Amino acid sequence: MEGIPQILVAVVPIYCLMVVGGGLRRARVLGPQMDDGLTKLVIHVLYPALILDKVLRAELLRDFSVVAWAIIVGFAVIVIGLMVALLIGRAIGLRKGTGWRSFTLTAGVQNYGYVAIPLLMVFFPENEAAVLGVLFTHSLGVELGIWTLGMFILRGKPMKSPREFISGPMVAVVVGLLMVLARVDTLVEHSKVTQFVFEIFLNLLHWLGLAAFPVGLLLIGTVISDVLGKERYSLRIGVGSILVRMIVMPMVILSIAKFLPVVVEFKQVLLVQAAMPSAVAPIVYARHYGANAAAAMHVVITTSIVAIITIPVTIAFGRVWLGL
């Protein structure tokens, strides 16, 4: 179990920031009136800057097969996760009106951002840009799965318009990939002026991207604080979420990493994805679309707490099994 302290050092501060966000909400420092502006800042400025910074530095993404596998597997993992969560939700007795839809979306989607990114940075610092670039490309397929099948399950109807799929992070991934495939970095090398400007641009993206983590995690903490305690904790939702996220899906994702012909960097991404708790964003989606936000929050809290134990176990086992 070598590396457990290292894993905990990377994971615990992430959840501490969420707790700080909740505390700031209760102390009325981050009031509800600030939510809209800060959310737009994270979604449309800070997170896209982080994505562009890493994608533009990832030469590995010049290989179209790497990009294709990352997107396809991202979509497939979400579809499988949602189907597993749907079936387990039924098995534990959830039905429409009891949080079944919120449970399915939240338990079926792994964290692919605020928890996964720092873990990848800690474990694979020697090729950080490449690994994170692949992760963000992978997230394009993840988002596609969420905003098609995931939202159909949550809302009971498909998207009204493809524009609902468009967001700052997704635009950043697509623009970044196009720039990498066009080899913009080599084009600017022909002129010292353009090279100088491009370096300034990358440094600006880097500094903006650094702010995405703390601001985003603080906001997540405020959302959890708003929902926490409004409904009694559901043990069956907690048990069901552990079955989906900590037992079934790690085996599925590690098997994909083991048997598909993907590059080492993508195997590293999938290793961390297999260990992840549920994504936090579905709490926001559930509240926005009138679903059971409390059920979504119970899934997130349960898997996040249990993940402190299961992340080291899954990563330790996965590194041996995948030869990483």
C-alpha positions as a printed NumPy array, in Angstrom:
array([[  0.   ,   0.   ,   0.   ],
       [  2.907,   2.278,  -0.749],
       [  1.89 ,   5.859,  -1.463],
       [ -1.197,   6.035,   0.792],
       [  0.076,   9.103,   2.702],
       [  0.839,  10.757,  -0.632],
       [ -2.698,  10.043,  -1.823],
       [ -4.26 ,  11.385,   1.368],
       [ -2.136,  14.547,   1.198],
       [ -3.564,  15.153,  -2.285],
       [ -7.172,  14.215,  -1.484],
       [ -7.896,  15.608,   1.992],
       [ -7.257,  19.31 ,   1.154],
       [ -9.769,  19.014,  -1.71 ],
       [-12.566,  18.119,   0.678],
       [-11.308,  20.628,   3.226],
       [-11.828,  23.379,   0.65 ],
       [-15.433,  22.232,   0.217],
       [-15.89 ,  22.393,   3.983],
       [-14.413,  25.903,   3.992],
       [-16.89 ,  26.882,   1.268],
       [-19.765,  25.583,   3.383],
       [-18.42 ,  27.46 ,   6.393],
       [-18.161,  30.673,   4.402],
       [-21.782,  30.216,   3.326],
       [-22.931,  29.75 ,   6.912],
       [-20.864,  32.793,   7.93 ],
       [-22.536,  34.757,   5.092],
       [-19.181,  35.589,   3.49 ],
       [-20.169,  33.765,   0.295],
       [-23.836,  34.728,   0.166],
       [-26.331,  33.347,  -2.377],
       [-26.179,  36.661,  -4.253],
       [-22.573,  35.836,  -5.217],
       [-23.322,  32.396,  -6.658],
       [-24.279,  33.463, -10.173],
       [-21.241,  35.666, -10.779],
       [-18.713,  33.238,  -9.292],
       [-20.243,  30.277, -11.144],
       [-19.99 ,  32.119, -14.452],
       [-16.395,  33.084, -13.613],
       [-15.429,  29.445, -13.027],
       [-17.356,  27.95 , -15.959],
       [-16.597,  30.555, -18.597],
       [-13.149,  31.86 , -17.6  ],
       [-11.096,  29.949, -15.026],
       [-11.816,  26.326, -15.966],
       [-11.519,  26.966, -19.739],
       [ -8.172,  28.681, -19.074],
       [ -6.963,  25.619, -17.154],
       [ -8.058,  23.332, -19.991],
       [ -6.408,  25.401, -22.719],
       [ -3.199,  25.688, -20.715],
       [ -2.828,  21.902, -20.43 ],
       [ -4.203,  20.914, -23.85 ],
       [ -1.949,  23.342, -25.733],
       [  1.097,  21.911, -23.951],
       [  0.183,  18.268, -24.714],
       [  1.98 ,  17.193, -27.891],
       [  0.498,  13.716, -27.434],
       [ -2.861,  15.084, -28.602],
       [ -1.47 ,  15.551, -32.103],
       [ -2.168,  11.844, -32.519],
       [ -5.776,  11.583, -33.723],
       [ -6.139,   8.016, -32.41 ],
       [ -5.328,   9.209, -28.865],
       [ -8.009,  11.898, -29.135],
       [-10.574,   9.486, -30.595],
       [-10.023,   6.814, -27.925],
       [-10.22 ,   9.39 , -25.124],
       [-13.569,  10.757, -26.323],
       [-15.125,   7.377, -27.182],
       [-14.116,   5.773, -23.891],
       [-15.304,   8.851, -21.963],
       [-18.758,   8.514, -23.509],
       [-18.847,   4.724, -23.043],
       [-17.851,   4.904, -19.36 ],
       [-20.713,   7.317, -18.635],
       [-23.275,   5.208, -20.521],
       [-22.177,   2.075, -18.631],
       [-22.128,   3.968, -15.322],
       [-25.64 ,   5.322, -15.836],
       [-26.994,   1.888, -16.77 ],
       [-25.352,   0.29 , -13.716],
       [-26.734,   3.046, -11.457],
       [-30.182,   2.729, -13.037],
       [-30.298,  -1.021, -12.323],
       [-28.867,  -0.765,  -8.805],
       [-31.293,   2.074,  -8.061],
       [-34.155,  -0.231,  -8.966],
       [-32.621,  -3.087,  -6.966],
       [-32.481,  -1.004,  -3.765],
       [-36.099,   0.034,  -4.179],
       [-35.837,   3.513,  -5.672],
       [-38.663,   4.626,  -7.933],
       [-39.769,   7.851,  -9.579],
       [-40.387,  10.441,  -6.882],
       [-37.944,   8.898,  -4.395],
       [-34.707,  10.232,  -5.847],
       [-34.193,   7.508,  -8.465],
       [-33.322,   9.929, -11.279],
       [-30.951,  12.   ,  -9.159],
       [-29.336,   8.849,  -7.771],
       [-28.794,   7.448, -11.253],
       [-27.106,  10.55 , -12.646],
       [-24.969,  11.235,  -9.569],
       [-23.871,   7.656,  -8.871],
       [-23.361,   6.989, -12.581],
       [-20.911,   9.862, -13.147],
       [-17.424,   9.784, -11.639],
       [-15.554,  12.913, -10.622],
       [-13.502,  13.913, -13.651],
       [-12.351,  17.344, -12.546],
       [-11.586,  18.809,  -9.157],
       [-10.569,  15.545,  -7.468],
       [ -9.058,  13.759, -10.473],
       [ -6.831,  16.625, -11.634],
       [ -4.734,  17.107,  -8.474],
       [ -4.322,  13.346,  -8.073],
       [ -2.965,  13.049, -11.611],
       [ -0.627,  15.971, -10.934],
       [  0.663,  14.268,  -7.774],
       [  1.139,  10.787,  -9.254],
       [  2.404,  11.617, -12.732],
       [  4.3  ,  14.941, -12.494],
       [  6.84 ,  13.898, -15.11 ],
       [  4.25 ,  14.129, -17.902],
       [  1.617,  16.324, -16.268],
       [  0.664,  18.277, -19.404],
       [  0.135,  15.13 , -21.485],
       [ -1.903,  13.327, -18.825],
       [ -4.108,  16.336, -18.076],
       [ -4.509,  17.041, -21.788],
       [ -5.801,  13.494, -22.265],
       [ -8.072,  13.876, -19.213],
       [ -9.682,  17.01 , -20.62 ],
       [-10.131,  15.331, -24.007],
       [-11.668,  12.355, -22.2  ],
       [-14.026,  14.795, -20.454],
       [-15.475,  15.767, -23.838],
       [-16.873,  12.243, -24.154],
       [-17.965,  12.324, -20.507],
       [-19.892,  15.568, -21.031],
       [-21.486,  14.16 , -24.161],
       [-22.767,  11.198, -22.144],
       [-24.022,  13.438, -19.333],
       [-25.855,  15.902, -21.57 ],
       [-27.506,  13.229, -23.718],
       [-28.402,  10.074, -21.792],
       [-27.727,  11.587, -18.344],
       [-30.   ,  14.578, -18.803],
       [-32.653,  12.428, -20.474],
       [-32.749,  10.3  , -17.316],
       [-32.74 ,  13.3  , -14.957],
       [-35.339,  15.375, -16.817],
       [-37.354,  12.587, -18.416],
       [-36.951,  14.202, -21.819],
       [-34.098,  14.952, -24.242],
       [-32.334,  18.302, -24.64 ],
       [-34.406,  21.036, -26.228],
       [-31.452,  22.274, -28.254],
       [-27.85 ,  21.191, -28.961],
       [-26.86 ,  24.575, -27.525],
       [-27.453,  23.131, -24.042],
       [-24.376,  20.963, -24.606],
       [-22.198,  23.994, -25.324],
       [-20.3  ,  25.282, -22.306],
       [-17.075,  27.144, -21.648],
       [-15.057,  24.004, -20.801],
       [-16.274,  22.085, -23.845],
       [-15.505,  24.999, -26.165],
       [-12.041,  25.206, -24.585],
       [-11.404,  21.485, -25.211],
       [-12.484,  21.697, -28.854],
       [-10.556,  24.919, -29.539],
       [ -7.487,  23.542, -27.778],
       [ -7.576,  20.284, -29.753],
       [ -7.942,  22.159, -33.047],
       [ -4.968,  24.37 , -32.168],
       [ -2.868,  21.339, -31.194],
       [ -3.786,  19.426, -34.364],
       [ -2.975,  22.542, -36.419],
       [  0.393,  22.7  , -34.605],
       [  0.006,  26.33 , -33.654],
       [  3.042,  26.102, -31.383],
       [  5.306,  25.304, -34.33 ],
       [  3.763,  28.049, -36.464],
       [  4.547,  30.766, -33.928],
       [  8.182,  29.641, -33.731],
       [  8.871,  31.267, -37.11 ],
       [  8.752,  34.711, -35.506],
       [ 10.261,  35.86 , -32.216],
       [  7.389,  38.315, -31.787],
       [  4.637,  35.695, -32.193],
       [  6.579,  33.257, -30.013],
       [  6.87 ,  35.923, -27.311],
       [  3.146,  36.715, -27.491],
       [  2.242,  33.01 , -27.415],
       [  4.333,  32.444, -24.268],
       [  2.604,  35.376, -22.572],
       [ -0.744,  33.883, -23.605],
       [  0.167,  30.48 , -22.13 ],
       [  1.365,  32.063, -18.886],
       [ -1.874,  34.042, -18.614],
       [ -3.873,  30.827, -19.077],
       [ -1.708,  29.121, -16.461],
       [ -2.336,  31.754, -13.792],
       [ -6.054,  31.932, -14.508],
       [ -6.263,  28.142, -14.454],
       [ -4.671,  27.951, -11.008],
       [ -7.661,  29.837,  -9.579],
       [-10.165,  27.325, -10.983],
       [ -9.538,  24.784,  -8.195],
       [-10.047,  26.885,  -5.05 ],
       [-12.927,  28.981,  -6.387],
       [-14.744,  25.98 ,  -7.848],
       [-14.344,  23.876,  -4.713],
       [-15.52 ,  26.72 ,  -2.477],
       [-18.649,  27.049,  -4.623],
       [-19.316,  23.324,  -4.412],
       [-19.095,  23.636,  -0.638],
       [-21.733,  26.375,  -0.639],
       [-24.116,  24.202,  -2.697],
       [-23.685,  21.256,  -0.325],
       [-24.23 ,  23.575,   2.637],
       [-27.505,  24.81 ,   1.132],
       [-28.88 ,  21.286,   0.705],
       [-27.351,  19.619,   3.788],
       [-29.813,  18.691,   6.502],
       [-32.959,  19.432,   4.512],
       [-33.813,  15.742,   4.232],
       [-32.999,  12.721,   6.391],
       [-30.055,  10.681,   5.168],
       [-31.085,   7.681,   3.064],
       [-29.097,   4.562,   3.942],
       [-30.209,   2.699,   0.832],
       [-29.019,   5.537,  -1.395],
       [-25.693,   5.504,   0.435],
       [-25.274,   1.732,   0.051],
       [-26.37 ,   1.842,  -3.587],
       [-23.897,   4.589,  -4.416],
       [-21.04 ,   2.582,  -2.877],
       [-22.018,  -0.455,  -4.961],
       [-21.973,   1.601,  -8.16 ],
       [-18.972,   3.837,  -7.611],
       [-16.655,   1.842,  -5.366],
       [-17.265,  -1.739,  -6.524],
       [-18.756,  -2.156,  -9.994],
       [-17.409,   0.841, -11.917],
       [-13.777,   0.55 , -10.744],
       [-13.736,  -2.998, -12.151],
       [-15.291,  -1.805, -15.418],
       [-12.915,   1.143, -15.895],
       [ -9.778,  -0.797, -14.929],
       [-10.78 ,  -3.559, -17.361],
       [-11.127,  -0.982, -20.137],
       [ -7.666,   0.365, -19.296],
       [ -6.222,  -3.148, -19.227],
       [ -7.595,  -4.545, -22.469],
       [ -8.037,  -1.61 , -24.85 ],
       [ -5.052,  -0.568, -27.018],
       [ -4.632,   2.89 , -25.473],
       [ -1.482,   4.869, -24.664],
       [  0.109,   4.785, -21.203],
       [ -1.029,   8.348, -20.435],
       [ -4.653,   7.363, -20.989],
       [ -4.209,   4.271, -18.811],
       [ -2.991,   6.637, -16.075],
       [ -6.101,   8.784, -16.531],
       [ -8.383,   5.733, -16.374],
       [ -6.571,   4.452, -13.281],
       [ -7.473,   7.635, -11.398],
       [-10.978,   7.72 , -12.909],
       [-11.613,   4.206, -11.582],
       [-10.865,   5.407,  -8.054],
       [-13.041,   8.511,  -8.157],
       [-16.135,   9.216,  -6.047],
       [-19.256,  10.646,  -7.674],
       [-19.104,  13.971,  -9.465],
       [-20.445,  16.96 ,  -7.537],
       [-22.029,  18.848, -10.437],
       [-25.166,  16.608, -10.55 ],
       [-26.252,  18.215,  -7.248],
       [-26.468,  21.518,  -9.114],
       [-28.185,  19.882, -12.115],
       [-30.745,  18.147,  -9.87 ],
       [-31.599,  21.39 ,  -8.107],
       [-31.774,  23.323, -11.393],
       [-34.104,  20.835, -13.114],
       [-36.392,  20.24 , -10.14 ],
       [-35.138,  16.736,  -9.284],
       [-34.199,  15.459,  -5.822],
       [-31.049,  17.436,  -4.961],
       [-30.885,  15.864,  -1.489],
       [-30.576,  12.374,  -2.995],
       [-27.749,  13.606,  -5.212],
       [-26.04 ,  15.169,  -2.202],
       [-26.308,  11.912,  -0.205],
       [-24.55 ,  10.089,  -3.055],
       [-21.761,  12.672,  -3.214],
       [-21.193,  12.806,   0.538],
       [-21.238,   9.012,   0.922],
       [-18.867,   8.282,  -1.956],
       [-16.566,  11.179,  -1.024],
       [-16.147,   9.944,   2.544],
       [-15.695,   6.307,   1.538],
       [-13.28 ,   7.386,  -1.216],
       [-10.726,   8.46 ,   1.39 ],
       [-10.335,   4.719,   2.074],
       [-11.019,   3.274,  -1.379],
       [ -8.886,   5.652,  -3.473],
       [ -5.589,   4.332,  -2.033],
       [ -6.775,   0.721,  -2.398],
       [ -8.013,   1.117,  -5.972],
       [ -4.942,   3.022,  -7.145],
       [ -2.522,   0.629,  -5.421],
       [ -4.245,  -2.386,  -6.999],
       [ -4.701,  -0.691, -10.37 ],
       [ -1.058,   0.348, -10.674],
       [  0.031,  -3.26 , -10.208],
       [ -2.641,  -4.73 , -12.513],
       [ -2.017,  -2.179, -15.272],
       [  1.762,  -2.232, -14.848],
       [  1.968,   1.465, -13.971]])
